[in-house]
């Protein structure tokens, strides 16, 4: 079969590799849609190396059709399915206390397990047995199903800072993740959502997604504007949706007394950021990270999208066939797209 094989940083190419076969309990899926994540770009460029193998196949946001059922009674060839790509061990203390997204004994599709930038993908029996596969309703597109994974990570992040209808929310970065934060904050009824991004196209997309106001950080003082938008208080929640360490420092300037800060975006290993510890102490700010997703997050987001409570269709702005992987990655990295999909047919 064809697959986009990552051989080394900055080296990815379409190649013929062995077609996966279902072992006992495994399921094989024909990939119908796989979307490109910012983390895929970071791995491709060598900025993320933890858990990365060479050679390997990336891609953890995807959906497709079952071609081998692995003997599971609830699956048939041709079934349309999506997948929660993180497979927790289910036995460690983190898993037992409801924090399976932090499980250090687990594995993930697109990392330890070859991913979806390929024609076919093998889903391990452990993932199937744990309930990671979900059947798509007829009206749910493959592209929408692929977006459930990053949306689930966003829900995990907003749960950590407790975004609610009482909150003003400042989101730094209006890339795909920042826009999903807008969608979820609006879904939760946040009283005011302000988004900062230097890209005019993405600021427009943030307004379309439900933001109340946007800021061009190259043209105005973000802190002054946030205070103006919040009656002088600052934002109750500040979300760093892009992995720029300097934004962590800025976040403390933007937060209200008692505010919560989410360092949501991935940062390169070894990167450090200066933060105003005096502000954290005297204004009782809460600073938290957010990593990955749990099956509970995935199921919640899958149901929101499947029932139409959240519409993400407009986020897919560019689509390419698998054999145009180089073009797809280039457009995703350029910032010209919101979300780029690799599609079969």
N, C-alpha and C positions, 0 to 999 in steps of 0.2 A: 504494500500500500504506500501511498504518498504521505510524507510528514515533513514538517518544517523542523529540521534538526539543529539545535544549538550546539556547536562544537567548541566554542570558546567565546569570551566577551567580544562583541561586535562581529561575530561570525555565525550566521544562520543561513541555511540553504534548504531548498526542497529536495528530498531524496526518497528513494525507494527503500523501505525498511520492512522487516518481517511483519506480517499481518497478525494481530493479536488473536489468541484463542482463549475461550472461556475454560478455565479449570473448574474444579468442583465448586459450585456456588457462585462463580464469577459470572458477570454479564458483559457482553460486548455491545457497544453502541456505535452506530454510524453518526458521526458528528454532523449536525445540520446547521448549527450556528455557534460560533465561538467569538466572544468579544475580547478586545485587547485591553488589559489592565495597565495602570501606571507601573505596577510592580513588574509586569512582564518587560516593560521598557527598561526598568532599572536593572533587571537581571541581564537582559540583552547587552546593555552598555557596561556591565561589570560593576555597577554601583551596589548591587546586592549579591552576596555570595553565600550566605548562610543557607544550607540545605540545597544548594544548587549543584547539579551534576553535569559533567561533560563526557560524552554527548548526552543530550536529553531532549525531550519535547515539552515545550511550555504550553500554557493554556489551562486555566482553571475556571473560567466563566463560560459555560456552554450548555447545550441541550442537543438532543438527537433522537434517533429511533433505535429500538432494540433489534439486534440481528442475531444474537445468541442469548438465550434466557438463563443458561446455567442451571436449568432444572427447577427454577422458581415457579410455583403454581400461580402466583399473582402476576406473572409477566408473560407476554406473548410477543412473537416476532412482529415488528411493525409498531409496537407501542411507542408513543411519543413521551419522552421523559426528560426531566431536569435532575440535577444532582447537587447536593451539598458536598463540596469537594474535600472538606477536611474530615478525616477519619480518626476520631479520638479513640484512645485505648479502652475507655470505659471502666478502668479498674483503679487508676491512681487517685490520690487524694483530691487533685484538682477536678477530675471528672466526677467524683463522688459528691463534691460540694457545689456542683453546677457551673463549674468554670472550665468546661471541656475545650473551649477555644484556646486555653493556655496549656493544654496537655502536652508534655514534653516527650511522651512515648507514642504520639500519634503520627500520622503521615498525611500528606496532601497530594491530590491530583495536580499535576503541573510542577511539582517539586520532586518529592521522593518517588512519585509514580508518574510515568510519562503521561503528558496532558493532551489537550484537545486541538492543538494545531496540527491535526492529522485527519485522515479520512475515517479512521476507526479508533476507538479507545476501549481499553479493558477496565471494568470497574471491579475491584476486589470483592470477594465474597463477604468480607467483614463489613464493608460499606453497605452492601445490599441488605445484609442481616440486620444492621443497625437502623435501617429505615432512611438512608440518605437519598434514595431514589424517590422521585415524585412523578406521578402521571400528570401530563398536561391536559387540561380541558381542551376541547376542539377549537375554541375561540382564542386560545393563548398561543401567540406566535413563538417560534423557536428563539427569535431575538429577545423577546420579552423575558422568556425563561432564563436566558443566559445572564440577564441583568439582575436576577434575583440574588446572586451571590454577592456582588458589591453592595447592593442595597441592604443585605443582611448585616454586612460589616458596619454600615452606617447606623443601623438600628442599634447594634451593640454599642457603638460609640455614644449615641445619644442617651441610651439607657444609663451609661456610666456617669453622665452629667445631669441626668434627670430633666431633659427638656420637656416643658409643659406649657399650658396656655397662659401661665403667669409670666412667662419669660420673654425678654428681648434677646435675640440671638444674633451675634456677629459671626459671619463665616468668612474666613480668609482664604480665598482661592475659589474660583468658579469653574474649575475643570469638572470632569464627570462626577468625581466624588463630592465636590462642593455643591454641585447642582442636586445631587441626591440628598445631601444634607438639607438643602432648601425644601425639597419635596417632603421629606419626613418631618421637618420642623413645622411646615405648613399643615401637614396632616395632623400633627399633634396640637394645632391651634395656637402656636406661638404668637404673642401679641404684636411683635415687630421683628422682621428679619432684614438684616443689612448685610450686603455682600461686597467684599473688596476684591477687585481683580484688575490688572492693567489692560486686559484684553477686552475691547469694546464689544466684540461679538459675544463673548462669554458673559459680559455684564447684561447684555440684552437677553441672553438665554436664562440668566438668573431671574430677571423680572418675569419672563414668561413662565418660569417654574413656580413663581409665587413669592419672590422677594418683594419687600416693600420699598427698598431703596438700594442703590448700588454706589460704589465709590471707586474712582480711579486713583490708586495710591500714588501714581506718578504726577498727579495734578493737584491734589489737595491733602491736607493733614488728616490722616485717618482717625486719629484719636479725637480731634476737635469735631469731626463730622459725626462720629459715633455718639459723642456726648450731646450734640445738637439733636440727633435722632432719638435720644432716650431721655430727654428732659434734664440733661446734665448729669445723669447717674452713671452712665457707662452701661455696657451690656451685661445682662445676667449670665449669659453663656457665651463664651468665645471658642470657636472651633477652628483649629489650624488644619485646613483641608489640603494643604500643599506642603511638601517636605522641605521647607526652607527654615533653617535654624533661627534666623533673625526674627521670624514671626513669633517664636516662643517668647522672646523679649517683648515684642510689641503687644502680645496678648495681655500681659500684666498691665499695660497702660490703658487697655480698652475695657477691662472688666470693672464692674460695679463693686461696691462693698459687698462681701459675701458671695462674689461671683464664682463661677466654675469655668475652668479652662480645659479643653480637650486637645491634647497633642495627638490628633487622630492620624495624620499622614505618616507614611513611612519615611525614616531618615536613614542615611548611609551609616554603616557601622563606624563608630569612632567619632562621629560628628558631635560637637558640643554646642550648647547655646547659653548665653548669658540671660539670666532672669532676675527680675527685681525682687530679691528675697525680702526686702523691707516692705514692699507692697503686699507680698504674699502673707507676711506675718500680721501687719497692722490692719489690713483690709480683709483678713480671714478668707483669702482666696483658696480654692481647691483646684489643684492641678492633677490631671490624670491622663494616662495613656489609654489607648484602645486598640486591640489587636484581634483581627479575624472575626470569626462567627461561630455560633453553636448551631446545632440542629434546631433548637427552639427558635433562634433568630431566623433561620432559613425558612422554617415552616410558617412562621408569622408573616414574613415578607412574601413568600410564595402565595399564600392565601390572599394577601392584599392585592397583588397584581392579578391573580387569577379571577378574583371577583370584581375587578374594575375599580376598586377603591383607590388605587394608585395607577396612573397612566404614565408609563415611561417610554412610549413609542417614539416620541420626538427626540429622544436622546441618541438614537442610532442615526447618525448623519452621513456615514460613509460605509459602503460594503464592498468587499473584494472576494474573489475566489482564493482558495488556498495557494494556488501557484503564483499569486501576486503578493505573497507574504512580505517581501521587501518593501513594496509600495505601501502596504497596509501599515507596517511598523513606522515608516517614515511619516505618513500623514498623522498617525496617532501621536508621534513624538513632537510634531511641528506645532501643535496647538490649533491647527486649522479645523480640526474635527471636534465634536463632543465625544461621541463613542464610535469606534470603528469595529465592524463585524466582519469576520471571515464566514462566508456562507457556502454551503454545498447546493449548487443549483440556483 
